[in-house]
Amino acid sequence: MNMLEVRSPYSDEVIGEVPLTDADGIEHALQLAHGVYRDKSAWLPLHERVAVLEKLAGLMADRREQLALQAAQEGGKPLKDSLVETDRAIDGVKICIEVIRHDHGAVIPMGTTAASAGHRAFTQREPIGVVAAVSAFNHPLNLIVHQVATAVAAGCPVLVKPASSTPLSAWSVDQMLHEAGLPEAWCQFVLPPDNDLVERMVTDERVAFLTFIGSEKVGWMLRSKLAPGTRCALEHGGVAPLFVAADADLDAVVAAITKGGYYHAGQVCVSVQRVYAEQSVAQQLAERIADSAKQLQVGDPADASTDVGPLIRPGEVERVHAWVQEAVKQGADLRCGGEALPHQCYAPTLLYNPPADARVSREEIFGPVVCVYPYADLDDAIAQANSVPYAFQAAVYTDSLHIAEQVFAGVDAAAVMVNQHTAFRVDGMPFAGLKRSGYGIGGMPYTIADMQIEKMLVWNAGA
């Protein structure tokens, strides 16, 4: 069996290995998953799914520190944040249990017409079929729980394909699920050595649902090639806008942007990237964010004192730096950062008033870079925020109900946070990218619903 060595993005040391899956392995996995789905007598009853997930949550809690350190080492997110991610992942499994414990269908009104008189109708939920889960690197444990624990909860066999840079967490979840009693066919770890095999797996007609977290380019491409009837959910990224009114508590704003913009070196799909500040406070806000960013500890993600770790690949450091340099040449004022650091790190960066057509203003930078733009008219700022082809989460800091309502009504976003940064998320809430940012709704209850169908029974009770 061929193995993939997994290296730390910070030290480049080998931290583990996982098995690769060739074409025969993909075919075997699909046959196995599709076979147990087609055999309805083999479906896992609700109480067994609950028992497996309860055991999984217990195993994860017992191994909390180990899982957090593994995620930090493979993905580069600082240990203190990886511990939070692990806690969220454990809670996510518990949310799945809560959702399916209350799993129910609906009674459909009958007797409303002469034709339906004497009839009864109701629905019940069933698994949609084989799930292909293609995941991203930036939350290597929690994203897998969002895609795999939900499939187990829904009763679907799942093939999980993690990012090749961060497969150890997915491998751990797969192994713990089987340790918790889940039969092999119901969760299979697959890691093809090339993208052509991934595409072949995802577009196979035996796949009923694709859950994809990753780049916009790949996500929309895969959706365009899905077999007829295959459903999907896509989670890409955004260029998250945050508005700061003149009446905002700047202490709270600075703390929130420092966290929401530089958390995980900005490698978060709803990371604070564009800050539109009322012109009377914009300069002061930019200086204070820059001062705060300079205090962040950049370094080894396994060190408990680290605030900002490395970017996932050397090429990402080069790309982020090129975007920052381009913005400066176009007129942006570099207030802090703007330089590559050792071990694939990049200094937390603050740009003041880059041009609207700069890449840092229009595309997701996915790095530790925050841009501040002064505005005189809030409607103009909202229009500028809406000018990009991405929309995910947005935020506004203000004590004015009117301003909060103005942003909520005007900004293109699936969710608007008031006095909270754009990267805020609770795993039970809906989480949806709009425009190019994604398709469908994430969050445990919504994903489980996507992975199920409502089958209706109509009964002619008067026959």
C-alpha positions as CSV (number, residue, x, y, z in Angstrom):
1,M,0.0,0.0,0.0
2,N,1.3,3.4,-1.0
3,M,1.5,5.9,1.9
4,L,1.5,9.7,1.9
5,E,3.9,11.4,4.3
6,V,2.3,14.4,6.1
7,R,4.6,17.3,6.8
8,S,4.2,20.2,9.2
9,P,3.8,23.5,7.3
10,Y,5.9,25.2,10.0
11,S,8.9,22.9,10.4
12,D,8.5,20.7,7.2
13,E,9.1,17.7,9.5
14,V,7.2,14.4,8.8
15,I,4.5,14.2,11.5
16,G,2.6,11.1,10.2
17,E,1.4,9.2,7.2
18,V,-1.8,7.9,5.8
19,P,-2.7,5.4,3.0
20,L,-3.3,6.6,-0.5
21,T,-6.2,5.2,-2.5
22,D,-5.7,4.1,-6.1
23,A,-8.4,3.6,-8.8
24,D,-9.1,0.1,-7.7
25,G,-9.5,1.3,-4.1
26,I,-11.9,4.0,-5.2
27,E,-14.0,1.5,-7.1
28,H,-14.0,-0.9,-4.1
29,A,-15.1,1.9,-1.8
30,L,-17.9,2.9,-4.1
31,Q,-19.1,-0.7,-4.5
32,L,-19.1,-1.2,-0.7
33,A,-20.9,2.0,0.1
34,H,-23.5,1.7,-2.7
35,G,-24.0,-2.0,-1.8
36,V,-25.0,-1.3,1.8
37,Y,-27.2,1.6,0.8
38,R,-29.1,-0.5,-1.8
39,D,-29.6,-3.3,0.8
40,K,-32.2,-1.6,3.0
41,S,-32.1,-4.4,5.4
42,A,-28.5,-3.3,6.2
43,W,-29.4,0.3,7.0
44,L,-28.4,1.5,10.4
45,P,-31.4,2.1,12.7
46,L,-31.6,5.4,14.5
47,H,-30.6,4.0,17.9
48,E,-27.4,2.5,16.5
49,R,-26.5,5.8,14.8
50,V,-27.0,7.6,18.1
51,A,-25.0,5.0,20.0
52,V,-22.1,5.3,17.5
53,L,-22.1,9.1,17.7
54,E,-22.3,9.1,21.5
55,K,-19.2,6.8,21.6
56,L,-17.4,9.0,19.0
57,A,-18.0,12.1,21.1
58,G,-16.6,10.3,24.2
59,L,-13.5,9.1,22.3
60,M,-12.9,12.6,21.0
61,A,-13.2,14.1,24.5
62,D,-10.8,11.5,25.9
63,R,-8.3,12.4,23.2
64,R,-8.9,16.2,23.1
65,E,-5.4,17.4,23.6
66,Q,-3.9,14.8,21.2
67,L,-6.4,15.7,18.5
68,A,-5.8,19.4,18.9
69,L,-2.0,19.1,18.7
70,Q,-2.4,16.9,15.6
71,A,-4.6,19.5,14.0
72,A,-2.2,22.3,14.9
73,Q,0.8,20.4,13.6
74,E,-0.7,19.4,10.3
75,G,-2.7,22.6,9.5
76,G,-0.7,25.3,11.2
77,K,-3.6,26.7,13.3
78,P,-2.2,27.7,16.7
79,L,-2.7,25.2,19.5
80,K,-4.9,27.4,21.6
81,D,-7.3,27.8,18.6
82,S,-7.0,24.1,17.7
83,L,-8.2,23.3,21.2
84,V,-11.2,25.5,20.6
85,E,-11.7,23.7,17.2
86,T,-11.6,20.3,18.9
87,D,-14.2,21.4,21.5
88,R,-16.4,22.6,18.7
89,A,-16.0,19.3,16.8
90,I,-17.0,17.4,19.9
91,D,-20.0,19.6,20.4
92,G,-20.8,19.2,16.7
93,V,-21.2,15.5,17.1
94,K,-23.5,16.1,20.0
95,I,-25.6,18.5,17.9
96,C,-25.9,15.7,15.3
97,I,-27.3,13.4,18.0
98,E,-29.8,16.1,19.2
99,V,-31.0,16.6,15.6
100,I,-31.7,13.0,14.8
101,R,-33.2,12.3,18.2
102,H,-36.0,14.6,17.1
103,D,-36.1,13.3,13.5
104,H,-39.6,13.4,12.2
105,G,-41.7,13.8,9.1
106,A,-44.9,15.8,8.6
107,V,-48.6,15.2,8.2
108,I,-49.8,16.4,4.8
109,P,-53.3,17.9,4.8
110,M,-55.9,15.8,3.0
111,G,-59.6,16.2,2.6
112,T,-59.2,19.7,1.3
113,T,-60.7,18.7,-2.0
114,A,-63.2,16.1,-3.1
115,A,-60.5,14.0,-4.7
116,S,-58.4,13.8,-1.4
117,A,-61.4,13.1,0.8
118,G,-60.9,9.9,2.8
119,H,-57.1,9.9,2.4
120,R,-54.3,10.2,4.9
121,A,-50.7,11.3,4.1
122,F,-47.5,11.7,6.0
123,T,-43.8,11.8,5.4
124,Q,-40.8,10.2,7.0
125,R,-37.0,10.8,6.5
126,E,-34.7,8.4,4.7
127,P,-31.0,8.7,3.8
128,I,-30.4,10.1,0.3
129,G,-27.6,7.6,-0.6
130,V,-23.8,7.6,-0.8
131,V,-22.2,10.8,0.3
132,A,-18.8,12.0,-1.1
133,A,-17.2,14.4,1.4
134,V,-14.4,16.5,0.0
135,S,-12.9,18.7,2.7
136,A,-10.5,21.6,3.1
137,F,-7.3,22.1,5.1
138,N,-8.1,25.0,7.3
139,H,-10.2,23.3,10.0
140,P,-9.0,19.7,9.5
141,L,-11.0,18.2,12.4
142,N,-14.2,20.3,12.7
143,L,-14.9,20.4,8.9
144,I,-14.7,16.6,8.8
145,V,-17.2,16.4,11.7
146,H,-19.5,18.7,9.7
147,Q,-19.3,16.5,6.7
148,V,-19.0,13.0,8.1
149,A,-20.8,12.9,11.5
150,T,-23.8,14.5,9.7
151,A,-23.7,11.7,7.1
152,V,-23.6,9.0,9.8
153,A,-26.4,10.8,11.6
154,A,-28.5,10.9,8.4
155,G,-27.9,7.2,7.8
156,C,-25.8,7.6,4.7
157,P,-22.6,5.7,3.8
158,V,-19.8,8.3,3.3
159,L,-16.5,8.4,1.5
160,V,-14.4,11.1,3.1
161,K,-11.6,12.7,1.1
162,P,-9.6,15.2,3.2
163,A,-7.2,17.8,1.9
164,S,-3.9,16.1,1.1
165,S,-2.0,18.6,3.2
166,T,-4.1,17.8,6.4
167,P,-5.4,14.2,6.3
168,L,-4.4,13.1,9.8
169,S,-7.5,14.5,11.5
170,A,-9.8,12.9,9.0
171,W,-8.0,9.6,9.4
172,S,-8.4,9.9,13.2
173,V,-12.2,10.5,12.9
174,D,-12.6,7.6,10.5
175,Q,-10.7,5.3,12.9
176,M,-12.6,6.5,16.0
177,L,-16.0,6.0,14.2
178,H,-15.1,2.4,13.6
179,E,-13.8,2.0,17.1
180,A,-17.2,3.4,18.2
181,G,-18.9,0.5,16.3
182,L,-19.6,1.9,12.9
183,P,-19.2,-0.8,10.2
184,E,-16.4,-0.2,7.7
185,A,-18.8,0.4,4.7
186,W,-20.5,3.3,6.4
187,C,-17.4,5.5,6.6
188,Q,-14.4,5.0,4.3
189,F,-11.3,7.2,4.2
190,V,-10.1,7.8,0.6
191,L,-7.1,9.8,-0.5
192,P,-6.5,9.6,-4.2
193,P,-3.0,10.6,-5.4
194,D,-4.3,12.9,-8.1
195,N,-7.3,15.2,-8.8
196,D,-8.5,13.1,-11.8
197,L,-9.3,10.3,-9.5
198,V,-11.1,12.6,-7.1
199,E,-13.2,13.9,-9.9
200,R,-14.0,10.4,-11.1
201,M,-15.1,9.4,-7.6
202,V,-17.3,12.5,-7.0
203,T,-19.0,12.4,-10.5
204,D,-19.7,8.6,-10.3
205,E,-23.5,8.0,-10.7
206,R,-23.5,6.0,-7.4
207,V,-22.8,9.2,-5.4
208,A,-26.1,10.7,-4.3
209,F,-24.7,13.8,-2.5
210,L,-21.5,15.8,-2.7
211,T,-20.5,17.9,0.3
212,F,-17.5,20.1,-0.8
213,I,-15.5,22.6,1.1
214,G,-12.7,24.3,-0.8
215,S,-11.9,26.6,-3.6
216,E,-14.5,28.3,-5.8
217,K,-12.9,27.1,-9.0
218,V,-12.9,23.4,-8.0
219,G,-16.3,23.5,-6.3
220,W,-18.2,24.9,-9.3
221,M,-16.2,22.7,-11.7
222,L,-17.2,19.5,-9.8
223,R,-20.8,20.6,-9.6
224,S,-21.0,21.1,-13.3
225,K,-19.8,17.5,-13.8
226,L,-22.0,15.7,-11.3
227,A,-24.1,12.7,-12.5
228,P,-27.8,13.4,-13.2
229,G,-29.7,13.4,-9.9
230,T,-26.7,14.0,-7.6
231,R,-27.3,16.8,-5.1
232,C,-24.6,18.9,-3.6
233,A,-23.6,21.6,-1.1
234,L,-20.6,23.8,-1.8
235,E,-18.7,26.0,0.7
236,H,-16.1,28.3,-0.8
237,G,-14.9,31.6,0.5
238,G,-15.7,35.3,0.6
239,V,-14.2,38.8,1.0
240,A,-16.0,39.5,4.2
241,P,-16.9,43.2,4.8
242,L,-17.2,44.7,8.3
243,F,-18.7,48.2,8.8
244,V,-17.7,50.5,11.6
245,A,-19.9,53.4,12.5
246,A,-18.7,56.6,14.2
247,D,-20.5,55.6,17.4
248,A,-18.9,52.1,17.6
249,D,-16.9,51.0,20.7
250,L,-13.4,51.1,19.1
251,D,-11.9,49.0,21.9
252,A,-14.3,46.2,21.0
253,V,-13.8,46.7,17.3
254,V,-10.0,46.5,17.5
255,A,-10.1,43.3,19.6
256,A,-12.7,41.7,17.2
257,I,-10.8,42.6,14.0
258,T,-7.5,41.4,15.5
259,K,-9.1,38.1,16.2
260,G,-11.5,37.8,13.2
261,G,-8.9,39.0,10.7
262,Y,-5.7,37.3,11.8
263,Y,-7.1,34.1,13.3
264,H,-5.5,31.1,11.6
265,A,-3.4,33.6,9.6
266,G,-6.5,34.7,7.8
267,Q,-7.1,31.2,6.3
268,V,-10.8,31.3,7.1
269,C,-13.6,31.6,4.6
270,V,-15.3,34.4,6.5
271,S,-12.2,36.1,7.8
272,V,-12.5,39.9,8.3
273,Q,-10.8,41.3,5.1
274,R,-12.5,44.6,4.2
275,V,-13.3,47.1,7.0
276,Y,-15.4,50.1,6.0
277,A,-15.0,52.7,8.7
278,E,-16.7,56.1,9.0
279,Q,-14.1,58.7,8.0
280,S,-14.0,60.4,11.3
281,V,-12.7,57.2,13.0
282,A,-11.0,55.4,10.1
283,Q,-7.5,56.7,10.6
284,Q,-7.5,56.1,14.3
285,L,-9.0,52.6,13.8
286,A,-6.4,51.7,11.3
287,E,-3.6,52.7,13.6
288,R,-5.0,50.9,16.5
289,I,-5.5,47.7,14.5
290,A,-2.0,47.9,13.3
291,D,-0.7,48.4,16.9
292,S,-2.7,45.4,18.0
293,A,-1.5,43.2,15.0
294,K,2.1,44.0,15.9
295,Q,1.6,42.5,19.3
296,L,0.6,39.1,17.9
297,Q,3.0,36.3,18.4
298,V,3.8,34.6,15.1
299,G,5.5,31.2,15.1
300,D,5.2,27.6,15.9
301,P,1.5,26.5,16.0
302,A,2.3,23.8,18.5
303,D,3.5,26.5,21.0
304,A,0.7,27.5,23.4
305,S,1.8,31.2,23.2
306,T,1.5,31.5,19.4
307,D,-1.3,33.6,18.0
308,V,-0.6,33.3,14.3
309,G,0.9,30.3,12.6
310,P,2.1,29.5,9.1
311,L,0.3,29.6,5.8
312,I,-0.4,26.1,4.4
313,R,2.1,26.2,1.5
314,P,5.1,28.3,0.4
315,G,3.2,29.3,-2.7
316,E,0.6,30.9,-0.5
317,V,3.1,33.1,1.2
318,E,4.4,34.2,-2.2
319,R,0.9,34.9,-3.5
320,V,-0.2,36.9,-0.4
321,H,3.0,39.0,-0.5
322,A,2.5,39.7,-4.2
323,W,-1.1,40.9,-3.6
324,V,0.1,43.2,-0.7
325,Q,3.0,44.6,-2.8
326,E,0.6,45.2,-5.7
327,A,-1.8,47.1,-3.5
328,V,1.0,49.3,-2.1
329,K,2.2,50.2,-5.6
330,Q,-1.4,51.1,-6.4
331,G,-1.6,53.6,-3.5
332,A,-2.5,51.6,-0.4
333,D,-0.8,52.8,2.8
334,L,1.0,49.9,4.5
335,R,0.5,50.4,8.3
336,C,2.1,47.1,9.5
337,G,3.4,43.8,8.2
338,G,3.8,43.3,4.5
339,E,6.7,40.8,4.8
340,A,7.3,37.1,4.6
341,L,8.7,35.5,7.8
342,P,10.6,32.2,8.3
343,H,8.8,28.9,8.4
344,Q,6.1,29.8,5.9
345,C,4.7,32.6,8.1
346,Y,3.5,36.0,7.0
347,A,3.5,39.1,9.2
348,P,0.0,40.3,10.2
349,T,-0.7,43.1,7.8
350,L,-2.8,46.2,7.8
351,L,-3.5,48.1,4.5
352,Y,-5.2,51.5,4.6
353,N,-7.4,52.5,1.7
354,P,-6.2,50.3,-1.1
355,P,-7.9,51.0,-4.4
356,A,-11.3,49.4,-5.1
357,D,-9.9,47.5,-8.1
358,A,-6.9,46.0,-6.2
359,R,-7.0,42.2,-5.7
360,V,-7.0,42.7,-1.9
361,S,-10.3,44.6,-2.4
362,R,-12.0,42.2,-4.8
363,E,-10.8,38.7,-4.1
364,E,-10.4,36.5,-1.0
365,I,-6.7,36.9,0.1
366,F,-6.9,33.9,2.6
367,G,-3.9,35.3,4.5
368,P,-3.3,37.6,7.5
369,V,-4.2,40.8,5.7
370,V,-6.9,43.4,6.8
371,C,-7.8,46.4,4.7
372,V,-9.4,49.6,6.1
373,Y,-11.4,51.9,3.9
374,P,-12.8,55.3,5.0
375,Y,-16.3,56.2,4.0
376,A,-18.4,59.4,4.1
377,D,-21.7,57.8,3.1
378,L,-22.7,54.4,4.5
379,D,-24.8,53.5,1.4
380,D,-21.8,54.1,-0.8
381,A,-19.7,51.8,1.5
382,I,-22.4,49.1,1.2
383,A,-22.5,49.4,-2.6
384,Q,-18.7,49.0,-2.6
385,A,-18.9,46.0,-0.4
386,N,-21.5,44.5,-2.7
387,S,-19.5,45.1,-5.9
388,V,-17.6,41.8,-5.7
389,P,-19.0,38.5,-6.9
390,Y,-18.8,36.9,-3.4
391,A,-21.2,37.1,-0.5
392,F,-21.0,35.1,2.8
393,Q,-21.1,36.7,6.2
394,A,-20.9,40.5,7.0
395,A,-20.8,42.5,10.2
396,V,-21.4,46.0,11.6
397,Y,-20.3,47.7,14.8
398,T,-22.6,50.4,16.0
399,D,-24.9,51.4,18.9
400,S,-27.5,52.6,16.4
401,L,-30.4,50.3,15.6
402,H,-31.0,52.4,12.4
403,I,-27.4,51.8,11.1
404,A,-27.6,48.1,12.0
405,E,-30.8,47.8,10.0
406,Q,-29.4,49.8,7.1
407,V,-26.5,47.4,6.8
408,F,-28.6,44.3,7.3
409,A,-31.0,45.4,4.6
410,G,-28.4,46.6,2.1
411,V,-25.4,44.3,2.3
412,D,-25.2,41.1,0.2
413,A,-24.7,38.4,2.8
414,A,-26.3,35.2,4.1
415,A,-25.7,36.4,7.7
416,V,-25.0,39.8,9.3
417,M,-23.4,40.1,12.7
418,V,-24.1,43.2,14.9
419,N,-21.2,44.0,17.2
420,Q,-19.5,40.8,16.4
421,H,-16.8,40.0,13.7
422,T,-17.6,38.2,10.4
423,A,-15.9,34.9,11.4
424,F,-18.4,34.3,14.2
425,R,-20.0,30.9,13.9
426,V,-22.0,28.5,16.1
427,D,-22.2,25.1,14.5
428,G,-26.0,24.7,14.7
429,M,-26.7,27.9,12.9
430,P,-27.1,28.1,9.1
431,F,-23.9,28.9,7.3
432,A,-24.2,29.7,3.6
433,G,-22.2,31.3,0.9
434,L,-24.1,33.3,-1.8
435,K,-23.1,34.3,-5.3
436,R,-19.8,32.5,-6.0
437,S,-19.2,31.8,-2.3
438,G,-21.2,28.6,-2.3
439,Y,-24.3,26.7,-2.8
440,G,-26.7,25.3,-0.2
441,I,-26.7,25.7,3.6
442,G,-24.2,24.4,6.0
443,G,-24.6,23.8,9.8
444,M,-25.4,20.4,11.4
445,P,-29.3,20.4,11.1
446,Y,-29.2,21.8,7.6
447,T,-26.6,19.4,6.3
448,I,-28.4,16.4,7.8
449,A,-31.6,17.5,6.1
450,D,-29.7,17.8,2.8
451,M,-28.5,14.2,3.2
452,Q,-32.0,12.9,3.6
453,I,-35.2,12.7,1.6
454,E,-38.8,13.0,2.8
455,K,-40.7,10.0,1.5
456,M,-44.4,10.4,1.5
457,L,-47.0,7.7,2.1
458,V,-50.6,8.4,0.8
459,W,-53.2,6.1,2.1
460,N,-56.7,5.8,0.8
461,A,-58.2,5.1,4.2
462,G,-61.7,4.8,2.7
463,A,-60.8,2.1,0.3
